[in-house]
Amino acid sequence: MSSETRLAVQQAARTHGYKTRARSWPHPGAAADGSAHWTGIVGVTMPWSDAAYFARILAGTVEALSERSMRALVCPTRSQHNYEVSLIEQLVHGQTDGAVLVMPEESPEELRALKRQGFHFVVIDPPHDLDEDIPVVSAANSSGAYHATAHLLGLGHRRIGVITGPSGGVASQRRLLGYHTALTAAGIMPIPALQVEGNFMAAGGADGAARLLDLPEPPTAIFAFNDSMAVGALQVARARGLRVPEDLSVVGFDDTIEAEVTYPPLTTVRQPLKELGNMAVSLLFRLLAEQRSEPLHVELATRLVVRASTSAPLEP
């Protein structure tokens, strides 16, 4: 890198709140004995480490790092942008070889600046669309939602309500695309009133389900865009005396432990959460070893898991 380029990169990094540091280790091929001069520590940032969704991803990440004799420095960010920027700055400036960023709060511009300064990282489940040269691992959200909606259509449901995540999120947009595609393929026009926004929390699911069930013509099925919101929908249905699945079918997304232990057990779309962590570490290791990795955007397949929360609608 020329001195002019280095200065430009450092200036861009400072503009976006990151500090650069010199690397103290070469790539694996540089050592005479073939070993890599790394610290063996990888930063892992995520909004929360105790929620079922993030815990599964973390388990896969730590497992894959352990297999490579590396360790994770776990940094919960509490979904606070400024706090997360500070944490990543510490990872860049501290003794870590790279990072796995789970659902990061940073904007695409901030992540571009981070990449320009030479810090190696992989993003899991980004909230925003990212450049093709930024390594990303995510689930096949659109096809997962398509199969969930097609399952309900196959049972005979025609009024299928959805509780989305925040409207700007990539995962929510792609799941909504899958829902619309399945409806269109069945010759059904999407009805705006059957689409309400949630927040991926049980309380948001409960609020969304209440709004759907208060419609003059309520849905016979609800597809919530994650399991937590589906649990909230089940709670509202129970409070209103509705039987699931006889009076209302409910589908979730993720297949966390919540889906198995709730009553009735939840039909849901299984995300390969541990595998997301495994794959992110695999991509990061290639970057650290300066091995070319194509493609840099990886989608892992989802799978519909049918349980007892869905059935054919009652005859009118």
N, C-alpha and C positions, 0 to 999 in steps of 0.2 A: 504494500500500500504506500503510495507517495505521501510526502509530508503534507501536501496541499489537501489530498483526499482525507487524510487522518484528521486534519484540523476541521474540515467540513463536517465529518461524522461527529466529532466531539461537540461542535457547535449545535448540530441538530439534536444530539442527545440532551444537551443542557436545556435547549428550548423546550423539550418535552418532559423535563424533570428527571432525567436519568444521568448518572455519572458513569464515565468510562473507567476501565482499569486495565492495566497490562496483564496479559496472560503469563503465568509462571510455568505452564506445562506445555510440552509439544504434543503433536498428534502421535498416535501409537507407533507409527512407522519410524519416528525420529529417534527412538531409544535403541541403543546398540543391542540390547537383549530382547527387543521386541515388546517390552512392557510399556504401559502408558503412564506418564507422570501426571496423574490426576489426583484431586483431593478425595475422590470417591464419594462426594456428597452432592446430591441433587435437590434443589429447592422444589417444593410442591405447594403451590398456592391454590386455595379453593375457598368459596364463601363460608362453608361450615364443614367440619370434619366429622361431626357426630350424626348428621342426618343420614338416613338409610341410603339415599342416592349417592351422596358423596363418599360415604364410608366404603361402599362397594368399589368405587373407582380407586379410592386410596389403597384398598387392599390389593387390587391388581397392580397398581403402581409400585407399591412397596415390595410385593412378591417378585416382580420382574427386576427391580433394582437389586434385591438380595441375591437373585440368581447370578448377577454380574458382579457380586462382591461390592456393591455400592449401597449407600444409605440415603434415606430421605430426610430432609429438613422440612417438616410440615408447618405451613404458615396459613392458618385460617384468617380470612380477610374481612369477615362479617359484611361482605357486599358493600364495603365503603371504599370508594374510588381512591381518595387521597391516602388512606391507610395502606391500600394495596400498592400504590405507586411507591410509597416509602419502603414497604417490604421488599418489592422487587429491586429497588435501588440498593438495598442492603445485600440482596443475593448477588447482584452484579458486582458490587464493590467488595463483597466478602469472599470467603473461600469455598465457593461452590463451582461445580463444573458446568452447570446449566440448570434448567428448570422445566417443570411440567406445570402449565398454567390451566387450571380447570375453571371454565366459565369466567374468564377474567373480565374485570371492569374496565380495563384500558380500551381506548378507542383504537380503530384500525391505524390511525396516524401514530399513536403512541407505540403500538406494537411494531410498526415499520421502523421507527426511530431506534427501538430496542434491538431489532435485527441488524440495522445498519452498523451499530457499534460492535458487532461481532459476538454478542452474547447468544449462546445456543439455547433454544427453548422450543417446546411443542405445546400447542393449544388443544385442549379437549373441550368439545361442546361450546364453541364461541358464541356469544350473544349477537355478534355482527358478522357479516360477510367479510372475509379477509383475503388479502392478495394470495395469488397462487403459489408464491414462493415462501409463504409462511406455513410451516408444517401444522396441519390440523387433523385431528382424529374425532370423528363423530359417528353417530348411529344413522341408519337409513330412515330418517324421520318421515319422509313423504310416503315411502312404501309401507312403513309400519302403520301409519294412519289410514292408508288406503285399505289395507287388509282388515283393520278393525271395523271400518265403516262397511266394507263389503260383507263382513260377518253378520252385522246387524241387518243389512239389506237382505241377506240370504235367509234370515229368520222371518222376514216379512215386515220389518219396520220401514216406514216411509217418512215419518216425522222424527228425525234424529237430531237432537240438540247437541251442541258442542260447547264445552267450557275451555277456552283457549288460555294460553299463557299471555304475558304482556305482549301487546301487538307488535312491538318493534323487534322482538327476538327472532333469531334465525330459526331455531327449533320450532317455535310456535307457528311461524309462517309456513314452514315446510309441512308440518302436520296438517295445517289448514288446507294446503294445496292437495294433500292426499285425500282428505275428507271430501273436498269439492270434486276431485277427479272421480272418486268412487260414485258419488251421487250422479254426476253427469253421465258416467258410463251406464248407469241404471235408468237413464232418462228422467232424472229428477232434478229440477232446478233448485239450487240452494236458496233457502229462505233466510234473509238477514236477521229476522227476529229470533231464529233458533240458534244464533251464534252470539255468545256472551263472553266477555273477557274476564279471566281470573288472574291469579298471581302465583300459581303453583303451590299454594298453601291450602290446608284443609278448610280454613275459614273462607278463603276465596272460592273454593269449590262449593261450599255450603251456600254462599251468597249467590253464586251463579246458578246453582240448581233451583234455588227459591225463585229467582227471576224467570227461569224457564218454566217451572211448574205453575207459576202465576199467570201464564199466557192464557188467553181465551181458548186456544187449542194447544194444550201442552204436548210436549213430545212423548212418545212411547218408549224412547231410549235416550240415554245421555252418554256421550263420549267425552270424558274429561282428559285433558292433555297431559296429566300425570296421575299417579296413584293417590297422592295426597288429596288432590281435588276430588277424585272419585270417592274417596272415603268421606269427604265432606258431603258429597251428593247422597251417599248412602244414609248418612245421619239425618239429612233433611227428609228423605223419603220415609224413613222409619218414624220420624216425628210427626209426619202427616198421615200416618197409618197406611202408607202404600207398601205393598208387598214387592220385594225384589226376588226374582225377576218377573213374577206374574203381572204386576201392574206397571213396572218400570224396569227396563234393562239398563245396566250401568257397565261401562267399559273404561278402563284406565290405560296408563302408558308408563312403562319402566319395569314392572314386575319386581318391585322391592318387597321386603318382608311384609309390608302392610297388605299387599294383595293376597297373601296366603292366609293371614291370621284374621282378617276381617270377616264379618258374617253378612251375607254369604261370601265365600271366597270369590275373589274378583277376577273376571275375565280381563286380560290386559295384554299389552304389547311388551314383550321382553326385550329390553335393551341389554346388550352384552357389556354390562358395566365394568366388570373386572377386566374383560378383554380390551376395553377402551384404555385402561391404565397400562396393560401389557403392551399394546401397540404403540402408545405414546413413548414408553421407555425404549422400545425397539428403534423407533425413528430417531429419538434423541441420541441413542448410542451410535447410530450411523453418522449423525452430525458431528459428534465428538471425535469419532474416528476419521472424519473427513471423507466418508464414503458417500458417493452420490446416491440419493434415495428418490426414486420416482414410483408412484406419484407422491407429492407432498400432502395432498388432501386425500384422506382415507375414510371411506364410509364402511362401517361394519353392519352386517345384516341384522335385522330385527326378526322376531317371530311371535305370532299370535298364540297366546296361551288361553284356551277356553276353560273357564271354570263355571261356577253355579250362578253368577250374577246376570246371565243373559239367557233369554228364551224367546219363543215366538210371542208377539203381542196378543192380547186377548181379542177375541172377535168383538166388533162394535155392536 
